[in-house]
């Protein structure tokens, strides 16, 4: 997509602090980290949202899920991490290029995202 910021990062038109890259996926550090480790793992293929995923994307999504723990550990998440895929406006998606946030590091447990209502 012509105006997609993540597509521009993949093409090198916008600088990023790269974590990993291959033919299918690109990972880079978040500009506004919420934890000691916070990077995005994105497909190079522009898919606007998880809501736009089709059967033909199965292997690509599988690769993202398989690479998340490997890259998280390499970045210092030795005792767990959180994976977040915001989907759509209500889901908090701000950039419409499918991306997984990988968040962790440090020694403290990450805050609860959705409080228990019981």
Number of C-alpha atoms within 10 A of each C-alpha: 13 6 7 13 15 24 19 14 17 21 11 10 11 11 11 15 12 15 16 13 15 9 8 12 18 21 27 20 18 18 11 8 13 12 14 14 20 23 29 24 26 25 26 21 17 14 18 17 17 17 10 10 13 9 7 8 13 10 10 16 17 10 13 19 14 11 15 20 18 11 17 24 16 10 16 15 22 14 13 17 22 16 19 12 17 19 20 15 10 7 9 10 15 10 16 19 22 24 25 21 23 25 22 27 22 15 11 9 11 15 7 7 6 6 7 6 4 3
